[in-house]
């Protein structure tokens, strides 16, 4: 099997090459290209490829640009640093993805999926249709989302705009949604926390539990709590314990570490 690796990180490319050799000695990496430009140049030579591993973010742009500049006739398995929650929907496609750093079991599963779904009789048209469908989904996923930037709230007899970046956390209290700013101001909103989750940038706000959604800038520290939960220290203090459930603790740590 002839494989092309499109990857701008030399260490990641070498690691993937080594993993491929370990899982299947019959796989031969014929080339590694680190950029959109060099990948297009190589693909335009019409090499006989069986499979392409393609990173999304390359040195000179996103790999989607490759499809705009030259036909990609071989099946593609995308590699990406985006977390699984963000791209789990891509699993339903006939073309797979691998989450970096790539692990051997996931690589084996991806190759098995490729072998099961790839049928020479299907021709390049069906392959191209599958690639086009996934590229469209990937484009939608990585393009910036128009997240809420401010809320208009009523204060005394006036309306006042509050920038989202000034909000420390949202919380639900007696079926009313409130938020507190970093300066300690407190306001109410006509949205539920579930609705707010779809409006706010997930890199900046995390749903800690059913009652609290916190800004990353409001978390002063956190420490282990009973039953593998996490206890947060927020500024300003909400005057009550804010816990991250055991099920969300790992995701919270990843979010804080990004």
WOQUI-V639820 format. One record per backbone hydrogen bond with DSSP energy under -1.0 kcal/mol. NH is the residue of the N-H (numbers start at 1). CO is the residue of the C=O. If there is no record, write none. Layout:
NH;CO + NH;CO
This chain:
3;28 + 4;51 + 5;31 + 6;53 + 7;33 + 13;9 + 14;10 + 15;11 + 16;12 + 17;13 + 18;14 + 19;15 + 20;16 + 21;17 + 22;18 + 23;19 + 24;20 + 27;24 + 28;1 + 30;3 + 33;5 + 39;35 + 40;36 + 41;37 + 42;38 + 43;39 + 44;40 + 45;42 + 46;43 + 49;47 + 50;2 + 51;2 + 52;75 + 53;4 + 54;77 + 55;6 + 56;79 + 58;61 + 59;34 + 61;58 + 63;56 + 65;62 + 66;63 + 70;66 + 77;52 + 78;96 + 79;54 + 80;98 + 87;83 + 90;87 + 91;88 + 92;89 + 93;90 + 98;78 + 100;80 + 107;103 + 108;104 + 109;105 + 110;106 + 111;107 + 112;108 + 113;109 + 114;110 + 115;111 + 116;112 + 117;113 + 118;114 + 122;119 + 123;120 + 127;123 + 128;124 + 129;125 + 130;126 + 131;127 + 132;128 + 133;129 + 134;130 + 135;131 + 136;132 + 137;133 + 138;134 + 139;135 + 140;136 + 141;137 + 142;138 + 143;139 + 147;145 + 148;199 + 151;162 + 153;160 + 155;158 + 158;155 + 160;153 + 162;151 + 164;149 + 166;163 + 167;164 + 168;180 + 169;180 + 170;213 + 171;178 + 172;211 + 173;176 + 176;173 + 178;171 + 179;187 + 180;169 + 181;185 + 182;166 + 184;181 + 187;179 + 189;177 + 196;192 + 197;193 + 200;196 + 204;201 + 205;201 + 206;214 + 208;206 + 209;212 + 213;170 + 214;206 + 215;168 + 216;204 + 218;215 + 220;233 + 221;233 + 223;231 + 225;229 + 229;226 + 230;244 + 231;223 + 232;242 + 233;221 + 235;218 + 244;230 + 245;208 + 249;245 + 252;248 + 253;249 + 254;250 + 255;251 + 256;252 + 257;253
